[in-house]
């Protein structure tokens, strides 16, 4: 079976198996969120479930990797609950008019707790002005923990997962701070590591913001993966696939973030030409490294699917970005261009 044929098999599983399962999981969480007593927390929980559903849909593709149906169910539960935690905390940090580093740090303990099946619980709202969530965040953490505990190889993967998780949480805590302060903190921490990869500090910061590497390692844990496999996955996803993922996300949000005064890593490029050249670098590195992994058809589907997913968004149709979009899709290749058309159709009919 060719790599492209294998990619199509995974795509079919995602559309006809994972997407319906994600909708069922999210429906359950919407029911729980609707009962949150505090209006502001209830609003942010429901908004995140509605507006960021495609994050869970995208992550759900990793559940298709497991050959065992029971483990696919557990993987999906873990992915949806963790991504829902991520999206909810992002809303709490970004949309409630609160700028408090201690509050953000305490909230994000929920993310790392969810990845620690035998860990202790924390009071996630202890520094936040709202706290009556009816047990919503604790339920998400518990669901993720229980699902991960059923994956036979999770302990072998956990060290690499927690390394990515701590980088992720650091970005989420810092990026919502005051303009100027947030950039200085990120640059100081990440610039030395960025130089190792030949990247700008903001490109590495973008890579820390992706949950895809964590999901890939979870999927490997479902079949008792080896430590060598864990290292190869981590080195492929961080910084290359993860960086491509979040830079595309920021690329289509530039106008929106400019209006809101939000941090946007693509704004650091000196021109659209430079941005296009850097996207080409990420795409080439991601494709080369994905081709060397077990199940390369799957990981190449992820790499080629990311430009299709993000550039099919209506926000990418801004005239100022069209030439960069064209360069990215050309570099991604013919299969990615076909996926781009599919994603446009799926957006039109409301699937994503």
N, C-alpha and C positions, 0 to 999 in steps of 0.2 A: 504494500500500500504506500503510495507517494506521500510526502509530507503535507502537500496541499489537500489530499483526500482525507488524511487523518485530521487535519485542521477542520475540514468540513464536518466530520463526524462529531468533533467536540462542539462545534457551533450548533449543530442540530440538537445535541444533548442540552446545551445551554438554553436554547429557545423553547424547546418542547418539554424539558424536564425541570431545569433549574428555575427558569422564570416563573412558572406556575407555583413551584414550591416556595419561592421567595415571597410571592404575593400572599400566600397562605400564612407564612411566618409574620409578615408585616401587618397583616390584618389582625392577628392575635395581639401584636404589640400596640396597634392603634386602639384596640379595646382597652388595654391596660392604661395607656397614656390618657385616654379620655376620662379616666377616673381620678387623675391627679388632682388633689384638692387645691393647690396653689395656682391661681389663674396664669401667672407668668410662666411657671414651669410647664403647665399643661400646654400653653400656646407653643412654647419652643419645642416641646417633644412632638406635638402633632405636626408642626411646621416642618421639622426635620424629617419626619417619616414621609410626608407628602412630597416635599421639594427635592429630597436627596435619595429618592427610591432607587435611581439608576446606580448609585454607589453600591448598594446591596446586590443589584442585578449583575453588575460587572464582577463583583467579588464572587458571586455564586458559581461562576465558571470553574473555579478551583475545586468545587465539590464533585465535578464530573470526572476528576482524575482517579478517584478511588474505585477499584473494581467491585467492592462489596457494597451492596445497597444500604445495609444498616450503617456503615461508616459514612456513606455519602450523606445520609440524613443527619448524622452528628456533625459532620463537617459544615453542612449548610446552616445548622443551628448556631454553631460557633461563629461562622463568618457573618451571618446576619446580626446576631446579638452584638458582636464586637464592632461592626461597622455602624450599627445603630447607636452604640455608646459614643463612638467617634463623632457622628453627625450631631447628636444631641449636645455633647460638650462643646462642639464648635459653635452651635447656636447660643449656648449659655455664655460663652466667652465673647461672642461677637455682636449679639443682637439685643442684649439687655441693658446696654449703656453702662456697663461695669468694667472698670480697668483696675484690677487688683491681682498682682502676681501671686500672692499667697493663695487667693481664692482659686485661681486657675490651676495652681500646682496641686492643691488638695482635690479639686474636681477630677483631675487627670489620674489620680491614684486608682480611679475606677477602671481605667484602661489597662493599667499594669496588673491590677488585682484580677481582672477577668482572665488574664493569661497565666495566672498562678493558681492551679487547681487546689493546692494545699495551703495557700496563703491565708493570712488573716484579713478581716474586713476593716475598713476605715470609715470615718464619718466624712463623706465626700463634700457635704455642704457646710462644714464647720466654719469656713471663712466667707461664705457666700450669703448675701442678704435674704435669699429665698431657700427654703429647705423642706417644705411639706410636699413631697412628691409621691406620697402613698406607697413607697417602696419600689417605685419604677426603676430607678438606677440600680438598686441592689438586686432586683429580679433579673435585669440584663446581665449583670456580673455573674450571678449564680448560674444562669442558663449557659453562658459561655464556659464557665469552669467545668460544669458537669459534662458538657459535650466534649471538651478537650481531654478530660480524664478517661474517656472511652477510646481515645486514639492510641494504638499500641506503641507507636514510636515517639510520643510527644516529649518524653523526658530527654531523648537524644537531640531533639530539635530546640528544646526550650531555651538553652543558652543563646543561640543565634536569634531566636524570636525576641527574647527580652532585650538584647542589644539594639535591635531595630525599634522595639517599642519605646525604649528610653530616649532614643534620638527623636522619634515621632513626638513624644510628649513634650520634650524640650522645645521643639518648634512650635507646638500648639500653645504652650504657655507664653513664649516670648513674642510670637507674631501679633498677639493682641494687645501688646503694651503700646506706650506712646511712640509716635513717629520719632525717629532719631535714636532713641534708646534701644528699640528692638533690633534695628539694623546693626548697631555697634556690638550688641551682645552676640548676635549670630555670627558676625564676621570674625570676632575674636575667637570664638569656639571652633568654627568650621574652616577658616582659611588654611590652617596648616594641613588638615586632612584633604581639603580640596586640591591643594598643590600636588599631592600624591597621585591624583587621578588626572591632573592637567585640566582641572575645572575651575570656574569662578566660584567664589564662596556661595553666591546665591543659587547656583545650579546644584551644589551639594545640599544646600538648605532645602531646595525643592525635593530632592531625592529622599530626605528624611521625612517628608510629609506624606509619603505613599504607604498605604497598608498592603499593597500587593505582595511585597516580599514576605510579610507575615503570613498572608493567606497561602502563598506557595509553600512555605515551610510547614504550615498546618496540613496541607494536602500530602506532603511527603511523610508526615507523622502518621497518616492513616494506613500506610503500608510498611511501617516499621523501618523507615529509611535510615541509611547509614550516616555517620558523621561527615564522611567525604561528600556525600550528596548534599548535606545541609550547607557545607561551606561553598560548594559550587553554586547552589541556588542563591545564597546570600550575595556572593560576588557578582552574579548576573543581575539580580534585582537591585542591588545597592552598589553603585549609584545609577546603573544604566536604564533598566526598565522603569524603576521607580522615578528616576529623574525625568524621563520622557513623559511618564504619566502626569506628574504634577506640573511640569512646564506647559504641557498642552492645556491643562485645566486653567492655569494662570493666563495663558495666551488668549483664550476666548473671554476671559473676565477682565481684560485690561480697562475697557471703558467704564465698566461698572465699578471697579475698584478705584479708578481715578476719581469718580464722582463721590465715592464714599470715604476717600482718604485711607483706603486699606492698603496693606503691604502687598505688592505684586512683583514677583521676581522677574518677570519678563520686562518690566519697566527699566531694569538696570542695563539692558542691551542698548548700545549707542545708536542702533538703526535696525530696521526690519531685515536688512541684508545680513547683519551679524546674527540676528535671531535665527534666520533661516539656516545659516551655516552651522550654528550650534545644534539646531534640531537634527540636521543631517548627521552630525557627529554622534548624537545620542542614538539615532536610528541605526546607524551602521554598527556601533558597538553592541547595542541590544540584540540585533539580528545575529551577529557573529557569535555572541556568547550563548544566546538561546539555542542556536543550532547544535551546540556541544552538550546540551543537557539531556538526561533521559526524557523521553516523550517530547522531542524537539517540535513536533507538529503542534502540540498544545501551546508551548511557550512562544513559538513564532506566531500563532494565532493571537496571543495577547499583544505582542509587539505590533503586529499589523492591524489589529483591531483598535488600538488606542487612537491613532490618528483618525480612523473612520468614525469612531464614537464621538470624539470631541469636535472634530471639524465639521460634522454634520449638524451641530447645534446652530440655531439661527444666529447666535451671537458672533459666529465666525464669518458671517456674511458681510461684515463691515468692509467697505471698499478699501480701507487702509491695510487690511490683512489678507486680501485675496491673493496677492502675489506670493506671500509667505505660505499660505495654505497650499497653493499649487506646488511649490517647491517641496513641501513636506510630503504631500501625497505622491509626487513623482518618486521621491526617494523611498517611500514605503513600498511602492511597487503595485503591479496590476491587481493582485489579490486584495490589497488594502483599498484600492480604488473601487473594487466591486463591493467590498464591505461598506464603504462610505455610502454608496447608493442604497444598500440594504438598510443602513442606519437611518438615512433620511426618510425612507419609507416607514420604518418602525416608529420614528418620531411623529410622522404625519398621522398615523393611526393610533397613537397614544400608548404604544407598547413600552417605549422608553421616553 
